[in-house]
Structures are given as structure tokens and as C-alpha cells.
Amino acid sequence: HSDFAAARERLRDWVSISGSRLDRDRPTRITAWPGGEADEWTPPDTSEQPVTERSADFVAFVLDAVRARGEEQDAAMREIIESE
């Protein structure tokens, strides 16, 4: 129980640092290092965005992830077949 309580506290801290909430989300902040920017680099938009379709967004995220993994697997299989 003590391990669970400690993990729950760490998760709460990480979520509060991320700035995400149930009704709004903010992309992860990126720290710019002096002299480390690429020539055409522009900082990402880190403004809060409202979350109105949480369930639909989650389903879209999962479907995109499954599609991307399928494409990676297909590419790996093609590479194996071509090498034989």
C-alpha cells in the first residue's frame, strides 16, 4: 500500500507539471537551449486547448497508433521478404 501511495503521489505531481486537465490540454513544453535551435526552428504552440470530445479523441488516437504500427510491421515484413 505504501508503494501504491508513493506512485500515486508521483503521478499527481507529473500530471500537475504537464498542465493537462480533464477539460483542457497543453502540449508538452520544450526547453530551448541557447545555440541549440535549428535554422528554421519555431517554438511549438504550448497554449491550452479545450478538450471537448475526449472519447472520440482517444478512439482516433488508438486507431492512428494501430495503423502506424501495422504500417511499420508491413514495412519490416517487406524488408525481410525482399532480403530473401
Beta strands, then each sheet from edge to edge (+ up, - down):
strand 1: 24-25
strand 2: 49-50
sheet 1: 1+ 2-
end
